[in-house]
């Protein structure tokens, strides 16, 4: 999936993790605070032209889940 690749690149550039982000690890397990996760999802939403609501945010816990959301809501 192209969106997974781009989201991984955005994660590397925006989340300041000390290791490679995992697609299936939860944001918390990856060391991402809830505030940083929300800010990152806004970056992703802008990148893909997708509106991510507060309810959507509560349901997305991994980078793969975010990619699936983007794929099903983009364009």
Phi and psi in radians as a Rosetta constraint file:
Dihedral C 1 N 2 CA 2 C 2 CIRCULARHARMONIC -1.150 0.35
Dihedral N 2 CA 2 C 2 N 3 CIRCULARHARMONIC -0.606 0.35
Dihedral C 2 N 3 CA 3 C 3 CIRCULARHARMONIC -1.144 0.35
Dihedral N 3 CA 3 C 3 N 4 CIRCULARHARMONIC -0.637 0.35
Dihedral C 3 N 4 CA 4 C 4 CIRCULARHARMONIC -1.078 0.35
Dihedral N 4 CA 4 C 4 N 5 CIRCULARHARMONIC -0.774 0.35
Dihedral C 4 N 5 CA 5 C 5 CIRCULARHARMONIC -1.073 0.35
Dihedral N 5 CA 5 C 5 N 6 CIRCULARHARMONIC -0.789 0.35
Dihedral C 5 N 6 CA 6 C 6 CIRCULARHARMONIC -1.188 0.35
Dihedral N 6 CA 6 C 6 N 7 CIRCULARHARMONIC -0.691 0.35
Dihedral C 6 N 7 CA 7 C 7 CIRCULARHARMONIC -1.132 0.35
Dihedral N 7 CA 7 C 7 N 8 CIRCULARHARMONIC -0.680 0.35
Dihedral C 7 N 8 CA 8 C 8 CIRCULARHARMONIC -1.090 0.35
Dihedral N 8 CA 8 C 8 N 9 CIRCULARHARMONIC -0.730 0.35
Dihedral C 8 N 9 CA 9 C 9 CIRCULARHARMONIC -1.110 0.35
Dihedral N 9 CA 9 C 9 N 10 CIRCULARHARMONIC -0.770 0.35
Dihedral C 9 N 10 CA 10 C 10 CIRCULARHARMONIC -1.080 0.35
Dihedral N 10 CA 10 C 10 N 11 CIRCULARHARMONIC -0.689 0.35
Dihedral C 10 N 11 CA 11 C 11 CIRCULARHARMONIC -1.097 0.35
Dihedral N 11 CA 11 C 11 N 12 CIRCULARHARMONIC -0.782 0.35
Dihedral C 11 N 12 CA 12 C 12 CIRCULARHARMONIC -1.034 0.35
Dihedral N 12 CA 12 C 12 N 13 CIRCULARHARMONIC -0.671 0.35
Dihedral C 12 N 13 CA 13 C 13 CIRCULARHARMONIC -1.503 0.35
Dihedral N 13 CA 13 C 13 N 14 CIRCULARHARMONIC -0.344 0.35
Dihedral C 13 N 14 CA 14 C 14 CIRCULARHARMONIC -2.074 0.35
Dihedral N 14 CA 14 C 14 N 15 CIRCULARHARMONIC -0.341 0.35
Dihedral C 14 N 15 CA 15 C 15 CIRCULARHARMONIC -1.676 0.35
Dihedral N 15 CA 15 C 15 N 16 CIRCULARHARMONIC -0.205 0.35
Dihedral C 15 N 16 CA 16 C 16 CIRCULARHARMONIC 1.048 0.35
Dihedral N 16 CA 16 C 16 N 17 CIRCULARHARMONIC 0.645 0.35
Dihedral C 16 N 17 CA 17 C 17 CIRCULARHARMONIC -1.369 0.35
Dihedral N 17 CA 17 C 17 N 18 CIRCULARHARMONIC 2.630 0.35
Dihedral C 17 N 18 CA 18 C 18 CIRCULARHARMONIC -1.581 0.35
Dihedral N 18 CA 18 C 18 N 19 CIRCULARHARMONIC 0.088 0.35
Dihedral C 18 N 19 CA 19 C 19 CIRCULARHARMONIC -2.579 0.35
Dihedral N 19 CA 19 C 19 N 20 CIRCULARHARMONIC 2.938 0.35
Dihedral C 19 N 20 CA 20 C 20 CIRCULARHARMONIC -1.100 0.35
Dihedral N 20 CA 20 C 20 N 21 CIRCULARHARMONIC 2.253 0.35
Dihedral C 20 N 21 CA 21 C 21 CIRCULARHARMONIC -1.194 0.35
Dihedral N 21 CA 21 C 21 N 22 CIRCULARHARMONIC 2.514 0.35
Dihedral C 21 N 22 CA 22 C 22 CIRCULARHARMONIC -1.730 0.35
Dihedral N 22 CA 22 C 22 N 23 CIRCULARHARMONIC 2.432 0.35
Dihedral C 22 N 23 CA 23 C 23 CIRCULARHARMONIC -1.120 0.35
Dihedral N 23 CA 23 C 23 N 24 CIRCULARHARMONIC -0.555 0.35
Dihedral C 23 N 24 CA 24 C 24 CIRCULARHARMONIC -1.853 0.35
Dihedral N 24 CA 24 C 24 N 25 CIRCULARHARMONIC -0.017 0.35
Dihedral C 24 N 25 CA 25 C 25 CIRCULARHARMONIC -1.389 0.35
Dihedral N 25 CA 25 C 25 N 26 CIRCULARHARMONIC 2.479 0.35
Dihedral C 25 N 26 CA 26 C 26 CIRCULARHARMONIC -1.184 0.35
Dihedral N 26 CA 26 C 26 N 27 CIRCULARHARMONIC 2.745 0.35
Dihedral C 26 N 27 CA 27 C 27 CIRCULARHARMONIC -1.017 0.35
Dihedral N 27 CA 27 C 27 N 28 CIRCULARHARMONIC -0.731 0.35
Dihedral C 27 N 28 CA 28 C 28 CIRCULARHARMONIC -1.095 0.35
Dihedral N 28 CA 28 C 28 N 29 CIRCULARHARMONIC -0.755 0.35
Dihedral C 28 N 29 CA 29 C 29 CIRCULARHARMONIC -1.152 0.35
Dihedral N 29 CA 29 C 29 N 30 CIRCULARHARMONIC -0.441 0.35
Dihedral C 29 N 30 CA 30 C 30 CIRCULARHARMONIC -1.479 0.35
Dihedral N 30 CA 30 C 30 N 31 CIRCULARHARMONIC -0.072 0.35
Dihedral C 30 N 31 CA 31 C 31 CIRCULARHARMONIC 1.541 0.35
Dihedral N 31 CA 31 C 31 N 32 CIRCULARHARMONIC 0.325 0.35
Dihedral C 31 N 32 CA 32 C 32 CIRCULARHARMONIC -1.702 0.35
Dihedral N 32 CA 32 C 32 N 33 CIRCULARHARMONIC 2.163 0.35
Dihedral C 32 N 33 CA 33 C 33 CIRCULARHARMONIC -1.230 0.35
Dihedral N 33 CA 33 C 33 N 34 CIRCULARHARMONIC 2.807 0.35
Dihedral C 33 N 34 CA 34 C 34 CIRCULARHARMONIC -1.093 0.35
Dihedral N 34 CA 34 C 34 N 35 CIRCULARHARMONIC -0.621 0.35
Dihedral C 34 N 35 CA 35 C 35 CIRCULARHARMONIC -1.132 0.35
Dihedral N 35 CA 35 C 35 N 36 CIRCULARHARMONIC -0.784 0.35
Dihedral C 35 N 36 CA 36 C 36 CIRCULARHARMONIC -1.155 0.35
Dihedral N 36 CA 36 C 36 N 37 CIRCULARHARMONIC -0.635 0.35
Dihedral C 36 N 37 CA 37 C 37 CIRCULARHARMONIC -1.118 0.35
Dihedral N 37 CA 37 C 37 N 38 CIRCULARHARMONIC -0.739 0.35
Dihedral C 37 N 38 CA 38 C 38 CIRCULARHARMONIC -1.111 0.35
Dihedral N 38 CA 38 C 38 N 39 CIRCULARHARMONIC -0.794 0.35
Dihedral C 38 N 39 CA 39 C 39 CIRCULARHARMONIC -1.083 0.35
Dihedral N 39 CA 39 C 39 N 40 CIRCULARHARMONIC -0.708 0.35
Dihedral C 39 N 40 CA 40 C 40 CIRCULARHARMONIC -1.145 0.35
Dihedral N 40 CA 40 C 40 N 41 CIRCULARHARMONIC -0.726 0.35
Dihedral C 40 N 41 CA 41 C 41 CIRCULARHARMONIC -1.109 0.35
Dihedral N 41 CA 41 C 41 N 42 CIRCULARHARMONIC -0.555 0.35
Dihedral C 41 N 42 CA 42 C 42 CIRCULARHARMONIC -1.174 0.35
Dihedral N 42 CA 42 C 42 N 43 CIRCULARHARMONIC -0.707 0.35
Dihedral C 42 N 43 CA 43 C 43 CIRCULARHARMONIC -1.041 0.35
Dihedral N 43 CA 43 C 43 N 44 CIRCULARHARMONIC -0.813 0.35
Dihedral C 43 N 44 CA 44 C 44 CIRCULARHARMONIC -1.108 0.35
Dihedral N 44 CA 44 C 44 N 45 CIRCULARHARMONIC -0.761 0.35
Dihedral C 44 N 45 CA 45 C 45 CIRCULARHARMONIC -1.015 0.35
Dihedral N 45 CA 45 C 45 N 46 CIRCULARHARMONIC -0.750 0.35
Dihedral C 45 N 46 CA 46 C 46 CIRCULARHARMONIC -1.163 0.35
Dihedral N 46 CA 46 C 46 N 47 CIRCULARHARMONIC -0.725 0.35
Dihedral C 46 N 47 CA 47 C 47 CIRCULARHARMONIC -1.045 0.35
Dihedral N 47 CA 47 C 47 N 48 CIRCULARHARMONIC -0.713 0.35
Dihedral C 47 N 48 CA 48 C 48 CIRCULARHARMONIC -1.781 0.35
Dihedral N 48 CA 48 C 48 N 49 CIRCULARHARMONIC -0.007 0.35
Dihedral C 48 N 49 CA 49 C 49 CIRCULARHARMONIC 1.168 0.35
Dihedral N 49 CA 49 C 49 N 50 CIRCULARHARMONIC 0.667 0.35
Dihedral C 49 N 50 CA 50 C 50 CIRCULARHARMONIC -2.092 0.35
Dihedral N 50 CA 50 C 50 N 51 CIRCULARHARMONIC 2.355 0.35
Dihedral C 50 N 51 CA 51 C 51 CIRCULARHARMONIC -1.521 0.35
Dihedral N 51 CA 51 C 51 N 52 CIRCULARHARMONIC 2.165 0.35
Dihedral C 51 N 52 CA 52 C 52 CIRCULARHARMONIC -1.964 0.35
Dihedral N 52 CA 52 C 52 N 53 CIRCULARHARMONIC 1.904 0.35
Dihedral C 52 N 53 CA 53 C 53 CIRCULARHARMONIC -1.362 0.35
Dihedral N 53 CA 53 C 53 N 54 CIRCULARHARMONIC 2.955 0.35
Dihedral C 53 N 54 CA 54 C 54 CIRCULARHARMONIC -1.068 0.35
Dihedral N 54 CA 54 C 54 N 55 CIRCULARHARMONIC -0.665 0.35
Dihedral C 54 N 55 CA 55 C 55 CIRCULARHARMONIC -1.128 0.35
Dihedral N 55 CA 55 C 55 N 56 CIRCULARHARMONIC -0.705 0.35
Dihedral C 55 N 56 CA 56 C 56 CIRCULARHARMONIC -1.104 0.35
Dihedral N 56 CA 56 C 56 N 57 CIRCULARHARMONIC -0.757 0.35
Dihedral C 56 N 57 CA 57 C 57 CIRCULARHARMONIC -0.988 0.35
Dihedral N 57 CA 57 C 57 N 58 CIRCULARHARMONIC -0.697 0.35
Dihedral C 57 N 58 CA 58 C 58 CIRCULARHARMONIC -1.160 0.35
Dihedral N 58 CA 58 C 58 N 59 CIRCULARHARMONIC -0.432 0.35
Dihedral C 58 N 59 CA 59 C 59 CIRCULARHARMONIC -1.606 0.35
Dihedral N 59 CA 59 C 59 N 60 CIRCULARHARMONIC -0.242 0.35
Dihedral C 59 N 60 CA 60 C 60 CIRCULARHARMONIC -1.756 0.35
Dihedral N 60 CA 60 C 60 N 61 CIRCULARHARMONIC 2.089 0.35
Dihedral C 60 N 61 CA 61 C 61 CIRCULARHARMONIC -2.135 0.35
Dihedral N 61 CA 61 C 61 N 62 CIRCULARHARMONIC -0.138 0.35
Dihedral C 61 N 62 CA 62 C 62 CIRCULARHARMONIC -2.343 0.35
Dihedral N 62 CA 62 C 62 N 63 CIRCULARHARMONIC 2.877 0.35
Dihedral C 62 N 63 CA 63 C 63 CIRCULARHARMONIC -1.139 0.35
Dihedral N 63 CA 63 C 63 N 64 CIRCULARHARMONIC -0.642 0.35
Dihedral C 63 N 64 CA 64 C 64 CIRCULARHARMONIC -1.114 0.35
Dihedral N 64 CA 64 C 64 N 65 CIRCULARHARMONIC -0.741 0.35
Dihedral C 64 N 65 CA 65 C 65 CIRCULARHARMONIC -1.072 0.35
Dihedral N 65 CA 65 C 65 N 66 CIRCULARHARMONIC -0.662 0.35
Dihedral C 65 N 66 CA 66 C 66 CIRCULARHARMONIC -1.148 0.35
Dihedral N 66 CA 66 C 66 N 67 CIRCULARHARMONIC -0.747 0.35
Dihedral C 66 N 67 CA 67 C 67 CIRCULARHARMONIC -1.090 0.35
Dihedral N 67 CA 67 C 67 N 68 CIRCULARHARMONIC -0.732 0.35
Dihedral C 67 N 68 CA 68 C 68 CIRCULARHARMONIC -1.111 0.35
Dihedral N 68 CA 68 C 68 N 69 CIRCULARHARMONIC -0.694 0.35
Dihedral C 68 N 69 CA 69 C 69 CIRCULARHARMONIC -1.096 0.35
Dihedral N 69 CA 69 C 69 N 70 CIRCULARHARMONIC -0.813 0.35
Dihedral C 69 N 70 CA 70 C 70 CIRCULARHARMONIC -1.047 0.35
Dihedral N 70 CA 70 C 70 N 71 CIRCULARHARMONIC -0.816 0.35
Dihedral C 70 N 71 CA 71 C 71 CIRCULARHARMONIC -1.058 0.35
Dihedral N 71 CA 71 C 71 N 72 CIRCULARHARMONIC -0.648 0.35
Dihedral C 71 N 72 CA 72 C 72 CIRCULARHARMONIC -1.493 0.35
Dihedral N 72 CA 72 C 72 N 73 CIRCULARHARMONIC -0.176 0.35
Dihedral C 72 N 73 CA 73 C 73 CIRCULARHARMONIC -2.095 0.35
Dihedral N 73 CA 73 C 73 N 74 CIRCULARHARMONIC -0.093 0.35
Dihedral C 73 N 74 CA 74 C 74 CIRCULARHARMONIC -1.426 0.35
Dihedral N 74 CA 74 C 74 N 75 CIRCULARHARMONIC 2.592 0.35
